Amino acid sequence: MASGTFSAVRRRNVFPVTTILNVRTRDVDCSALADSPEDGQFVTAFGGSNTAAGVVYHAVDAAAMAASVVAGLVEADYTSLAMVWGSAMRSDRQALGDTRVATFAHNGVEVECKLFNADDAVALATTYPDGMNVSVAGNTVALQGAAIGARLVLCPMTPAYDGVAPMTQVGVAVGYVTGRSNDGLPVDGDFIRVYLYDKPRLIGAWPV
């Protein structure tokens, strides 16, 4: 996939679908991150965002995930992944040195997220079909008005399936797709509607 990272104008990337939120937010200290967190990116409970070379959060088989662990992925990098929310408070966060960054931390929530990786030559309905699990990966291009940085954003978790062999994609799923802003080619400002799991889920290979 010739991946690009899409985001919203003014970088306001996350909108809860329901007006009645059954989700608890948690402030995370992200002051140790090299790049200030953005609305819609994922951080851990300790303010981490591991995008080191060789680190992936999903792969075609267990061996590739094991190689990612060797490259520096640790359990704490994915067990507490949570989406940053509240771009309207960005100036406050900056004033506080990113010591109070709100995340969706407890209970599931459905959101429209405009920060995601996709191929600009492939329809969103193909990349993010309803029901597909989504994981996280490093952004590949600069967000609007921001340096490229090193941030974890939504990406598809496509099973490796040839019609005969069992599905083998393994890794960490943070939610699943419930819709899109359109079914055509993605542009900045489009959103993926995702139900975020209460906590990330480890997805294993289907049995033979």
FIDREN-120307 format. One line per field, with one value per residue: residue number from 1; x, y, z of N, C-alpha, C in turn. Coordinates in nm, 3 decimals. Atoms other than C-alpha are relative to their C-alpha. Layout:
n: c(NUM / ...)
n.east: c(X / ...)
n.north: c(Y / ...)
n.up: c(Z / ...)
ca.east: c(X / ...)
ca.north: c(Y / ...)
ca.up: c(Z / ...)
c.east: c(X / ...)
c.north: c(Y / ...)
c.up: c(Z / ...)
//
This chain:
n: c(1 / 2 / 3 / 4 / 5 / 6 / 7 / 8 / 9 / 10 / 11 / 12 / 13 / 14 / 15 / 16 / 17 / 18 / 19 / 20 / 21 / 22 / 23 / 24 / 25 / 26 / 27 / 28 / 29 / 30 / 31 / 32 / 33 / 34 / 35 / 36 / 37 / 38 / 39 / 40 / 41 / 42 / 43 / 44 / 45 / 46 / 47 / 48 / 49 / 50 / 51 / 52 / 53 / 54 / 55 / 56 / 57 / 58 / 59 / 60 / 61 / 62 / 63 / 64 / 65 / 66 / 67 / 68 / 69 / 70 / 71 / 72 / 73 / 74 / 75 / 76 / 77 / 78 / 79 / 80 / 81 / 82 / 83 / 84 / 85 / 86 / 87 / 88 / 89 / 90 / 91 / 92 / 93 / 94 / 95 / 96 / 97 / 98 / 99 / 100 / 101 / 102 / 103 / 104 / 105 / 106 / 107 / 108 / 109 / 110 / 111 / 112 / 113 / 114 / 115 / 116 / 117 / 118 / 119 / 120 / 121 / 122 / 123 / 124 / 125 / 126 / 127 / 128 / 129 / 130 / 131 / 132 / 133 / 134 / 135 / 136 / 137 / 138 / 139 / 140 / 141 / 142 / 143 / 144 / 145 / 146 / 147 / 148 / 149 / 150 / 151 / 152 / 153 / 154 / 155 / 156 / 157 / 158 / 159 / 160 / 161 / 162 / 163 / 164 / 165 / 166 / 167 / 168 / 169 / 170 / 171 / 172 / 173 / 174 / 175 / 176 / 177 / 178 / 179 / 180 / 181 / 182 / 183 / 184 / 185 / 186 / 187 / 188 / 189 / 190 / 191 / 192 / 193 / 194 / 195 / 196 / 197 / 198 / 199 / 200 / 201 / 202 / 203 / 204 / 205 / 206 / 207 / 208)
n.east: c(0.085 / -0.072 / 0.075 / -0.009 / 0.072 / 0.102 / 0.042 / 0.096 / -0.044 / -0.014 / -0.038 / 0.105 / 0.015 / 0.081 / 0.135 / 0.085 / 0.121 / 0.116 / -0.012 / -0.001 / -0.124 / -0.018 / -0.144 / -0.075 / -0.128 / -0.111 / -0.110 / -0.130 / -0.113 / -0.071 / -0.109 / -0.123 / 0.002 / -0.079 / 0.095 / 0.123 / 0.106 / 0.105 / 0.134 / 0.018 / -0.111 / 0.005 / -0.111 / 0.018 / 0.031 / -0.118 / -0.036 / -0.088 / 0.052 / -0.116 / -0.005 / -0.139 / -0.019 / 0.019 / 0.112 / 0.133 / 0.105 / 0.066 / -0.085 / 0.063 / -0.008 / -0.054 / -0.145 / -0.024 / 0.024 / -0.112 / -0.111 / 0.030 / -0.037 / -0.146 / -0.033 / 0.025 / 0.139 / 0.023 / 0.143 / 0.058 / 0.019 / 0.129 / 0.111 / 0.072 / 0.020 / 0.125 / 0.005 / 0.000 / 0.123 / 0.013 / -0.091 / 0.035 / -0.079 / -0.141 / -0.079 / -0.014 / -0.097 / -0.133 / -0.036 / -0.033 / -0.109 / 0.056 / 0.008 / 0.140 / 0.055 / 0.117 / 0.014 / 0.110 / -0.076 / 0.079 / 0.127 / -0.008 / 0.065 / 0.000 / -0.048 / -0.039 / -0.140 / -0.052 / -0.144 / -0.017 / -0.081 / 0.073 / -0.058 / 0.084 / 0.045 / 0.091 / 0.123 / 0.010 / 0.083 / -0.087 / -0.101 / 0.065 / 0.137 / 0.069 / -0.032 / -0.144 / -0.079 / -0.101 / -0.114 / -0.070 / -0.130 / -0.055 / 0.044 / -0.098 / -0.018 / 0.030 / 0.137 / 0.017 / -0.051 / -0.087 / -0.112 / 0.039 / -0.005 / 0.009 / 0.127 / 0.076 / 0.133 / 0.079 / -0.031 / 0.077 / -0.063 / 0.051 / -0.049 / -0.069 / 0.091 / -0.006 / 0.118 / -0.021 / -0.066 / 0.070 / -0.045 / -0.117 / -0.039 / 0.001 / -0.045 / 0.079 / 0.113 / 0.049 / 0.142 / 0.043 / 0.063 / 0.147 / 0.043 / -0.096 / 0.063 / 0.037 / -0.055 / -0.096 / -0.139 / -0.011 / -0.061 / -0.003 / 0.133 / 0.082 / -0.013 / 0.034 / 0.075 / -0.059 / 0.033 / -0.123 / 0.015 / -0.033 / -0.144 / -0.046 / 0.017 / -0.099 / 0.065 / -0.087 / 0.029 / 0.105 / -0.058 / 0.001)
n.north: c(-0.119 / -0.128 / -0.061 / -0.139 / -0.027 / -0.100 / -0.068 / -0.107 / -0.139 / -0.042 / 0.118 / 0.046 / 0.128 / 0.100 / -0.042 / 0.111 / 0.012 / -0.022 / -0.115 / 0.056 / 0.077 / 0.095 / 0.024 / -0.082 / -0.049 / 0.004 / -0.089 / 0.066 / -0.090 / 0.028 / -0.096 / 0.068 / 0.026 / -0.094 / -0.082 / -0.023 / 0.089 / -0.057 / 0.055 / 0.118 / 0.094 / 0.091 / -0.002 / 0.098 / -0.057 / -0.067 / -0.109 / 0.047 / 0.015 / 0.068 / 0.007 / 0.034 / 0.082 / 0.143 / 0.024 / 0.000 / 0.040 / 0.117 / 0.056 / 0.112 / 0.123 / -0.015 / -0.019 / -0.142 / -0.069 / 0.033 / -0.084 / -0.134 / -0.001 / -0.010 / -0.137 / -0.092 / -0.006 / 0.066 / 0.015 / -0.127 / -0.086 / 0.021 / 0.036 / -0.118 / -0.097 / -0.076 / -0.110 / -0.137 / -0.071 / -0.136 / -0.093 / -0.138 / -0.033 / 0.012 / -0.110 / 0.027 / 0.109 / -0.055 / -0.085 / 0.089 / 0.089 / 0.132 / 0.081 / 0.041 / 0.028 / 0.085 / 0.116 / 0.092 / 0.102 / 0.108 / 0.027 / -0.020 / -0.119 / -0.009 / -0.132 / -0.029 / -0.041 / -0.051 / 0.024 / 0.141 / 0.035 / 0.062 / -0.017 / -0.097 / 0.056 / 0.111 / -0.047 / 0.022 / 0.117 / 0.116 / -0.003 / 0.007 / 0.051 / 0.015 / 0.119 / 0.030 / -0.046 / -0.101 / -0.002 / -0.128 / -0.002 / -0.134 / -0.086 / 0.002 / -0.136 / -0.102 / -0.043 / -0.137 / -0.101 / 0.060 / 0.079 / 0.140 / 0.061 / 0.144 / 0.017 / 0.119 / -0.035 / 0.114 / 0.063 / 0.123 / 0.125 / 0.087 / 0.138 / 0.060 / 0.110 / 0.029 / 0.077 / 0.141 / 0.008 / -0.074 / -0.136 / 0.008 / -0.130 / -0.002 / -0.127 / -0.075 / -0.074 / -0.102 / -0.020 / 0.049 / -0.100 / 0.000 / -0.083 / -0.094 / -0.121 / 0.034 / 0.128 / -0.024 / -0.025 / -0.087 / -0.132 / -0.060 / -0.038 / 0.121 / 0.068 / 0.141 / 0.019 / 0.116 / 0.028 / 0.028 / 0.096 / -0.049 / 0.018 / 0.069 / 0.145 / 0.077 / 0.083 / 0.108 / 0.062 / 0.099 / 0.136 / 0.074)
n.up: c(0.000 / 0.003 / -0.109 / -0.040 / -0.125 / 0.023 / -0.123 / 0.022 / -0.009 / -0.141 / -0.074 / -0.092 / 0.069 / -0.070 / -0.039 / -0.048 / 0.079 / -0.085 / -0.092 / -0.136 / -0.005 / -0.108 / 0.002 / -0.096 / 0.050 / -0.096 / 0.036 / 0.012 / 0.012 / 0.126 / 0.013 / 0.041 / 0.144 / 0.080 / 0.075 / -0.074 / 0.049 / 0.083 / -0.009 / 0.082 / -0.006 / -0.114 / -0.095 / -0.108 / -0.131 / -0.054 / 0.090 / 0.107 / 0.135 / 0.059 / 0.146 / 0.034 / 0.120 / -0.022 / -0.090 / 0.061 / -0.094 / 0.059 / 0.104 / 0.071 / -0.077 / -0.135 / 0.007 / 0.024 / -0.126 / -0.088 / 0.044 / -0.047 / -0.142 / -0.001 / 0.039 / -0.111 / -0.045 / -0.128 / -0.028 / -0.043 / 0.117 / 0.066 / -0.087 / -0.049 / 0.106 / -0.007 / 0.097 / -0.051 / 0.036 / -0.052 / 0.068 / -0.037 / -0.118 / 0.037 / -0.055 / -0.143 / -0.014 / 0.027 / -0.113 / -0.111 / 0.039 / 0.028 / -0.122 / -0.016 / 0.131 / -0.019 / 0.088 / -0.027 / -0.072 / -0.059 / 0.068 / 0.144 / 0.053 / 0.146 / 0.040 / 0.138 / -0.009 / 0.127 / 0.003 / 0.032 / 0.116 / 0.110 / 0.133 / 0.069 / 0.127 / -0.031 / -0.062 / -0.145 / -0.024 / 0.017 / -0.105 / -0.131 / 0.009 / -0.127 / -0.077 / -0.003 / -0.112 / 0.029 / -0.089 / 0.006 / 0.068 / 0.005 / 0.110 / 0.109 / 0.051 / -0.099 / -0.019 / 0.046 / -0.091 / -0.103 / 0.051 / 0.017 / -0.131 / -0.016 / -0.071 / 0.033 / 0.050 / 0.046 / 0.128 / 0.015 / -0.041 / 0.105 / -0.011 / 0.114 / 0.033 / 0.143 / 0.037 / -0.035 / -0.130 / -0.105 / -0.022 / -0.086 / -0.056 / -0.145 / -0.055 / -0.096 / 0.055 / -0.094 / 0.025 / 0.131 / 0.085 / 0.007 / 0.112 / 0.059 / 0.053 / 0.137 / 0.042 / 0.107 / -0.036 / -0.118 / 0.005 / -0.133 / -0.047 / -0.010 / -0.128 / -0.020 / -0.124 / -0.066 / -0.140 / -0.073 / -0.108 / -0.134 / -0.004 / 0.122 / -0.001 / 0.074 / 0.099 / 0.043 / 0.128 / -0.001 / -0.001 / 0.127)
ca.east: c(0.000 / 0.136 / 0.034 / -0.038 / -0.162 / -0.484 / -0.603 / -0.848 / -0.801 / -0.694 / -0.616 / -0.947 / -0.960 / -1.190 / -1.566 / -1.763 / -2.063 / -2.303 / -2.378 / -2.412 / -2.063 / -2.028 / -1.652 / -1.406 / -1.116 / -0.777 / -0.512 / -0.172 / 0.160 / 0.305 / 0.579 / 0.844 / 0.732 / 0.959 / 0.652 / 0.348 / 0.051 / -0.224 / -0.598 / -0.662 / -0.318 / -0.256 / -0.040 / 0.014 / -0.074 / 0.283 / 0.287 / 0.476 / 0.434 / 0.675 / 0.747 / 1.102 / 1.237 / 1.126 / 0.839 / 0.496 / 0.166 / 0.031 / 0.189 / 0.121 / 0.232 / 0.350 / 0.715 / 0.694 / 0.543 / 0.821 / 1.075 / 0.900 / 0.950 / 1.320 / 1.318 / 1.191 / 0.814 / 0.719 / 0.385 / 0.329 / 0.352 / 0.022 / -0.178 / -0.269 / -0.296 / -0.559 / -0.671 / -0.593 / -0.905 / -0.957 / -0.775 / -0.967 / -0.751 / -0.426 / -0.311 / -0.378 / -0.180 / 0.111 / 0.102 / 0.121 / 0.401 / 0.176 / 0.153 / -0.228 / -0.342 / -0.693 / -0.741 / -1.035 / -0.917 / -1.205 / -1.516 / -1.564 / -1.665 / -1.760 / -1.581 / -1.534 / -1.158 / -1.000 / -0.644 / -0.559 / -0.330 / -0.465 / -0.369 / -0.487 / -0.536 / -0.761 / -1.123 / -1.192 / -1.458 / -1.184 / -0.924 / -1.167 / -1.469 / -1.732 / -1.634 / -1.260 / -1.032 / -0.806 / -0.463 / -0.204 / 0.106 / 0.337 / 0.218 / 0.389 / 0.341 / 0.308 / -0.026 / -0.176 / 0.021 / 0.244 / 0.581 / 0.572 / 0.685 / 0.651 / 0.292 / 0.077 / -0.242 / -0.522 / -0.445 / -0.627 / -0.555 / -0.606 / -0.593 / -0.344 / -0.589 / -0.552 / -0.891 / -0.741 / -0.505 / -0.637 / -0.622 / -0.287 / -0.279 / -0.187 / -0.128 / -0.305 / -0.652 / -0.772 / -1.123 / -1.329 / -1.478 / -1.846 / -1.851 / -1.677 / -1.743 / -1.744 / -1.667 / -1.439 / -1.078 / -0.964 / -0.885 / -0.793 / -1.107 / -1.255 / -1.323 / -1.329 / -1.602 / -1.453 / -1.576 / -1.277 / -1.243 / -1.230 / -0.874 / -0.662 / -0.715 / -0.450 / -0.560 / -0.410 / -0.398 / -0.699 / -0.639 / -0.556)
ca.north: c(0.000 / 0.339 / 0.478 / 0.837 / 0.992 / 1.188 / 1.446 / 1.731 / 2.101 / 2.259 / 1.903 / 1.853 / 1.486 / 1.315 / 1.344 / 1.103 / 0.970 / 0.979 / 1.278 / 1.050 / 0.927 / 0.612 / 0.651 / 0.776 / 0.992 / 0.979 / 1.247 / 1.122 / 1.298 / 1.310 / 1.560 / 1.295 / 1.254 / 1.412 / 1.542 / 1.697 / 1.457 / 1.520 / 1.467 / 1.111 / 0.964 / 0.681 / 0.700 / 0.466 / 0.516 / 0.620 / 0.874 / 0.657 / 0.619 / 0.356 / 0.414 / 0.278 / 0.117 / -0.245 / -0.202 / -0.297 / -0.348 / -0.605 / -0.835 / -1.126 / -1.389 / -1.448 / -1.459 / -1.101 / -0.989 / -1.169 / -0.979 / -0.658 / -0.749 / -0.797 / -0.449 / -0.298 / -0.350 / -0.430 / -0.532 / -0.192 / -0.035 / -0.188 / -0.301 / 0.056 / 0.222 / 0.497 / 0.764 / 1.129 / 1.347 / 1.719 / 1.919 / 2.228 / 2.214 / 2.205 / 2.549 / 2.452 / 2.132 / 2.324 / 2.572 / 2.280 / 2.113 / 1.821 / 1.707 / 1.676 / 1.514 / 1.366 / 1.015 / 0.775 / 0.535 / 0.329 / 0.178 / 0.154 / 0.451 / 0.506 / 0.795 / 0.956 / 0.983 / 1.194 / 1.089 / 0.761 / 0.591 / 0.495 / 0.465 / 0.766 / 0.542 / 0.288 / 0.344 / 0.383 / 0.112 / -0.128 / -0.018 / 0.016 / -0.210 / -0.235 / -0.478 / -0.476 / -0.461 / -0.158 / -0.133 / 0.145 / 0.239 / 0.535 / 0.833 / 0.862 / 1.229 / 1.555 / 1.646 / 1.972 / 2.249 / 2.010 / 1.848 / 1.485 / 1.370 / 1.016 / 0.938 / 0.625 / 0.656 / 0.428 / 0.179 / -0.121 / -0.467 / -0.663 / -1.042 / -1.221 / -1.453 / -1.626 / -1.800 / -2.132 / -2.087 / -1.972 / -1.604 / -1.539 / -1.168 / -1.124 / -0.831 / -0.563 / -0.438 / -0.112 / -0.124 / -0.206 / -0.010 / 0.089 / 0.328 / 0.597 / 0.948 / 0.814 / 0.493 / 0.656 / 0.770 / 0.934 / 1.303 / 1.516 / 1.574 / 1.228 / 1.019 / 0.654 / 0.568 / 0.327 / 0.160 / 0.173 / -0.128 / -0.069 / -0.204 / -0.320 / -0.682 / -0.931 / -1.103 / -1.444 / -1.649 / -1.859 / -2.230 / -2.456)
ca.up: c(0.000 / -0.100 / 0.232 / 0.318 / 0.641 / 0.623 / 0.876 / 0.919 / 0.863 / 1.194 / 1.304 / 1.486 / 1.409 / 1.660 / 1.707 / 1.930 / 1.740 / 2.033 / 2.252 / 2.556 / 2.633 / 2.837 / 2.831 / 3.088 / 2.987 / 3.150 / 3.153 / 3.039 / 3.078 / 2.724 / 2.799 / 2.728 / 2.367 / 2.107 / 1.920 / 2.084 / 2.065 / 1.813 / 1.830 / 1.709 / 1.765 / 2.012 / 2.322 / 2.615 / 2.979 / 3.048 / 2.764 / 2.516 / 2.141 / 2.008 / 1.639 / 1.643 / 1.327 / 1.303 / 1.548 / 1.414 / 1.592 / 1.348 / 1.093 / 0.860 / 1.109 / 1.463 / 1.355 / 1.227 / 1.556 / 1.741 / 1.531 / 1.632 / 1.997 / 1.927 / 1.768 / 2.091 / 2.120 / 2.479 / 2.627 / 2.785 / 2.436 / 2.332 / 2.635 / 2.733 / 2.391 / 2.399 / 2.154 / 2.229 / 2.233 / 2.264 / 1.998 / 2.112 / 2.425 / 2.229 / 2.345 / 2.707 / 2.661 / 2.515 / 2.803 / 3.045 / 2.852 / 2.754 / 3.115 / 3.087 / 2.764 / 2.760 / 2.618 / 2.579 / 2.847 / 2.989 / 2.827 / 2.452 / 2.241 / 1.876 / 1.707 / 1.369 / 1.327 / 1.053 / 1.136 / 0.964 / 0.716 / 0.375 / 0.009 / -0.190 / -0.495 / -0.318 / -0.219 / 0.153 / 0.128 / 0.018 / 0.273 / 0.565 / 0.504 / 0.776 / 1.050 / 0.979 / 1.279 / 1.290 / 1.444 / 1.467 / 1.267 / 1.237 / 1.033 / 0.696 / 0.604 / 0.792 / 0.943 / 0.825 / 0.985 / 1.184 / 1.134 / 1.027 / 1.370 / 1.497 / 1.589 / 1.603 / 1.395 / 1.280 / 1.006 / 0.858 / 0.993 / 0.673 / 0.702 / 0.480 / 0.304 / -0.031 / -0.032 / 0.075 / 0.368 / 0.706 / 0.788 / 0.950 / 1.035 / 1.399 / 1.628 / 1.826 / 1.733 / 1.890 / 1.740 / 1.432 / 1.143 / 1.156 / 0.860 / 0.653 / 0.530 / 0.174 / -0.013 / -0.272 / -0.268 / 0.058 / 0.092 / 0.394 / 0.599 / 0.540 / 0.848 / 0.945 / 1.194 / 1.445 / 1.760 / 1.994 / 2.219 / 2.592 / 2.578 / 2.282 / 2.183 / 2.077 / 1.757 / 1.680 / 1.361 / 1.270 / 1.339 / 1.046)
c.east: c(0.088 / -0.068 / 0.025 / -0.076 / -0.094 / -0.044 / -0.093 / 0.068 / -0.006 / 0.023 / -0.100 / -0.054 / -0.098 / -0.133 / -0.078 / -0.132 / -0.124 / 0.022 / -0.001 / 0.120 / 0.005 / 0.148 / 0.067 / 0.132 / 0.105 / 0.108 / 0.132 / 0.108 / 0.082 / 0.119 / 0.131 / 0.003 / 0.079 / -0.091 / -0.131 / -0.113 / -0.109 / -0.133 / -0.011 / 0.117 / -0.013 / 0.126 / -0.029 / -0.026 / 0.119 / 0.051 / 0.094 / -0.070 / 0.112 / -0.012 / 0.141 / 0.005 / -0.015 / -0.115 / -0.132 / -0.100 / -0.090 / 0.084 / -0.067 / 0.011 / 0.066 / 0.150 / 0.034 / -0.026 / 0.113 / 0.121 / -0.019 / 0.035 / 0.152 / 0.042 / -0.032 / -0.143 / -0.014 / -0.150 / -0.066 / -0.023 / -0.139 / -0.116 / -0.081 / -0.018 / -0.136 / 0.007 / -0.005 / -0.125 / 0.003 / 0.094 / -0.032 / 0.080 / 0.150 / 0.085 / 0.021 / 0.105 / 0.142 / 0.047 / 0.044 / 0.112 / -0.044 / -0.002 / -0.143 / -0.062 / -0.114 / -0.002 / -0.129 / 0.061 / -0.082 / -0.139 / 0.015 / -0.073 / 0.010 / 0.036 / 0.012 / 0.140 / 0.053 / 0.151 / 0.022 / 0.094 / -0.086 / 0.077 / -0.090 / -0.048 / -0.097 / -0.121 / -0.002 / -0.082 / 0.080 / 0.101 / -0.061 / -0.144 / -0.062 / 0.041 / 0.147 / 0.063 / 0.100 / 0.107 / 0.062 / 0.132 / 0.048 / -0.056 / 0.112 / 0.025 / -0.038 / -0.150 / -0.011 / 0.049 / 0.092 / 0.114 / -0.040 / 0.004 / -0.005 / -0.122 / -0.068 / -0.142 / -0.071 / 0.051 / -0.081 / 0.080 / -0.051 / 0.052 / 0.075 / -0.077 / -0.001 / -0.119 / 0.010 / 0.057 / -0.080 / 0.052 / 0.112 / 0.039 / -0.012 / 0.043 / -0.101 / -0.110 / -0.050 / -0.149 / -0.039 / -0.081 / -0.152 / -0.052 / 0.110 / -0.075 / -0.039 / 0.068 / 0.106 / 0.141 / 0.009 / 0.063 / 0.004 / -0.140 / -0.097 / 0.017 / -0.028 / -0.078 / 0.043 / -0.059 / 0.130 / -0.028 / 0.035 / 0.151 / 0.043 / -0.012 / 0.110 / -0.073 / 0.100 / -0.041 / -0.117 / 0.064 / -0.010 / -0.110)
c.north: c(0.124 / 0.092 / 0.148 / 0.018 / 0.117 / 0.061 / 0.115 / 0.137 / 0.041 / -0.118 / -0.039 / -0.131 / -0.097 / 0.058 / -0.122 / -0.001 / 0.030 / 0.120 / -0.045 / -0.093 / -0.091 / -0.038 / 0.092 / 0.041 / -0.008 / 0.093 / -0.077 / 0.105 / -0.041 / 0.092 / -0.064 / -0.031 / 0.106 / 0.096 / 0.010 / -0.085 / 0.076 / -0.070 / -0.121 / -0.096 / -0.085 / 0.014 / -0.106 / 0.071 / 0.072 / 0.108 / -0.041 / -0.007 / -0.063 / -0.012 / -0.033 / -0.088 / -0.147 / -0.033 / 0.010 / -0.051 / -0.109 / -0.046 / -0.123 / -0.131 / 0.027 / 0.026 / 0.147 / 0.082 / -0.025 / 0.085 / 0.143 / 0.014 / 0.014 / 0.143 / 0.102 / 0.014 / -0.077 / -0.001 / 0.131 / 0.095 / -0.016 / -0.030 / 0.120 / 0.106 / 0.068 / 0.119 / 0.135 / 0.071 / 0.141 / 0.099 / 0.145 / 0.047 / 0.003 / 0.110 / -0.019 / -0.109 / 0.053 / 0.084 / -0.083 / -0.097 / -0.142 / -0.091 / -0.044 / -0.013 / -0.100 / -0.114 / -0.073 / -0.123 / -0.119 / -0.003 / 0.032 / 0.126 / -0.001 / 0.143 / 0.009 / 0.058 / 0.038 / -0.017 / -0.149 / -0.016 / -0.068 / 0.024 / 0.094 / -0.048 / -0.116 / 0.054 / -0.031 / -0.125 / -0.129 / -0.008 / -0.020 / -0.048 / -0.015 / -0.131 / -0.032 / 0.050 / 0.105 / -0.005 / 0.139 / -0.018 / 0.144 / 0.081 / 0.008 / 0.138 / 0.098 / 0.023 / 0.145 / 0.098 / -0.053 / -0.074 / -0.146 / -0.074 / -0.151 / -0.030 / -0.129 / 0.040 / -0.127 / -0.054 / -0.129 / -0.121 / -0.108 / -0.142 / -0.042 / -0.127 / -0.022 / -0.083 / -0.146 / -0.012 / 0.074 / 0.142 / -0.001 / 0.133 / -0.001 / 0.137 / 0.062 / 0.077 / 0.099 / 0.026 / -0.062 / 0.106 / -0.015 / 0.087 / 0.093 / 0.123 / -0.018 / -0.131 / 0.015 / 0.022 / 0.098 / 0.134 / 0.052 / 0.049 / -0.116 / -0.061 / -0.149 / -0.008 / -0.133 / -0.015 / -0.040 / -0.098 / 0.065 / -0.007 / -0.070 / -0.151 / -0.066 / -0.097 / -0.106 / -0.057 / -0.098 / -0.139 / -0.064 / -0.104)
c.up: c(0.000 / 0.100 / 0.014 / 0.130 / -0.024 / 0.133 / -0.037 / 0.001 / 0.147 / 0.093 / 0.110 / -0.057 / 0.062 / 0.044 / 0.047 / -0.075 / 0.083 / 0.091 / 0.145 / 0.009 / 0.122 / 0.007 / 0.100 / -0.063 / 0.111 / -0.049 / 0.003 / -0.015 / -0.122 / -0.020 / -0.044 / -0.150 / -0.075 / -0.076 / 0.077 / -0.056 / -0.074 / 0.025 / -0.094 / 0.000 / 0.125 / 0.084 / 0.106 / 0.131 / 0.061 / -0.096 / -0.112 / -0.134 / -0.083 / -0.151 / -0.046 / -0.124 / 0.035 / 0.091 / -0.077 / 0.102 / -0.058 / -0.117 / -0.059 / 0.077 / 0.135 / -0.001 / -0.021 / 0.125 / 0.099 / -0.036 / 0.047 / 0.147 / 0.014 / -0.031 / 0.108 / 0.045 / 0.131 / 0.028 / 0.036 / -0.117 / -0.060 / 0.094 / 0.047 / -0.107 / 0.013 / -0.095 / 0.071 / -0.051 / 0.058 / -0.065 / 0.035 / 0.120 / -0.030 / 0.061 / 0.150 / 0.024 / -0.019 / 0.117 / 0.120 / -0.035 / -0.026 / 0.122 / 0.028 / -0.138 / 0.016 / -0.101 / 0.034 / 0.066 / 0.048 / -0.063 / -0.149 / -0.042 / -0.153 / -0.040 / -0.151 / 0.007 / -0.138 / -0.012 / -0.021 / -0.119 / -0.106 / -0.129 / -0.078 / -0.137 / 0.020 / 0.076 / 0.149 / 0.032 / -0.015 / 0.113 / 0.138 / -0.014 / 0.138 / 0.068 / 0.009 / 0.129 / -0.045 / 0.107 / -0.008 / -0.072 / 0.001 / -0.115 / -0.104 / -0.061 / 0.110 / 0.010 / -0.046 / 0.107 / 0.108 / -0.068 / -0.007 / 0.132 / -0.004 / 0.086 / -0.045 / -0.038 / -0.046 / -0.133 / -0.011 / 0.045 / -0.093 / 0.016 / -0.126 / -0.037 / -0.150 / -0.047 / 0.036 / 0.141 / 0.105 / 0.010 / 0.104 / 0.063 / 0.151 / 0.048 / 0.093 / -0.073 / 0.104 / -0.019 / -0.132 / -0.072 / 0.003 / -0.114 / -0.047 / -0.046 / -0.146 / -0.036 / -0.108 / 0.049 / 0.116 / -0.032 / 0.143 / 0.037 / 0.003 / 0.139 / -0.014 / 0.130 / 0.062 / 0.139 / 0.067 / 0.112 / 0.133 / 0.022 / -0.128 / 0.014 / -0.084 / -0.092 / -0.047 / -0.135 / 0.015 / 0.001 / -0.137 / 0.004)
//
